[in-house]
């Protein structure tokens, strides 16, 4: 309490900001951290239960996007007012071309609304796809960091439905579930807040501690105007760094 009373208004304000950041983002991380979901086309889709179905929902380019899994193993995809499905997948070793062997490539049959969309081999997390007759599909998308890209680097158009690679991946491997927030961002933000609070509360002690290696009787030294300005500037910079750290952990939220 005595140390608080000895502070001038600016350090007090900065300390209050540190406390406010810690309380605000702790509440946000606790609230959002209990939500689970998946990455899809670079966006976070929340997991919700609708009856017996598991739905992953969010916003993609201003429109609602949903992936719905039914207990039977079917998958429905909706973007805006357009819906595709059901997508169904069957593992079938007989779908492999004669030149392929089990283990490296999985034989699969993908159907859309009952009609065969693809039959052949799938492997290497979507980097390898081959038709039953040994030819390559006309369309092949590669999934990287939650986003599907064509062979020429163009991003997949959402209104065309799920690509073969995406549909097989979602049905065969299942969507990788993650928390809506990243705990590393919270740790980084909190660490910087604590460091900043210590620097504010013990500014004079830290100032004289650094001087003890350069001068005699550092306890008699008084900070210059430049030293006071540098302190305040560093406190502001650290506050911004803490805010950035916290926001990085929330950047995957939608």
Buried (B, 14 or more C-beta within 10 A) or exposed (E): EEEEEEBEEBBEEBBEBBEEBBEEBBEBBEEBBEBEBBBBBEBBBBBBEEEEEBBBBBEBEEEEBBBBBBEEEBBBBBBEEEEBBBBBBBEBEEBBBEEBEEEEBBBBBBBBEEEEBBBBBBBEEBEBBBBBEEEEBEBBBBBEEBBBBBEEEEEBEBEEBBBBBBBBBBBBEEBEEBBBBBEEBBEBBBEBBEBBBEBBBEBBEBBBEEBEEEEEEBEEBEBEEEEBEEBBEBBBEBBEBBBEBBEBBBEBBE
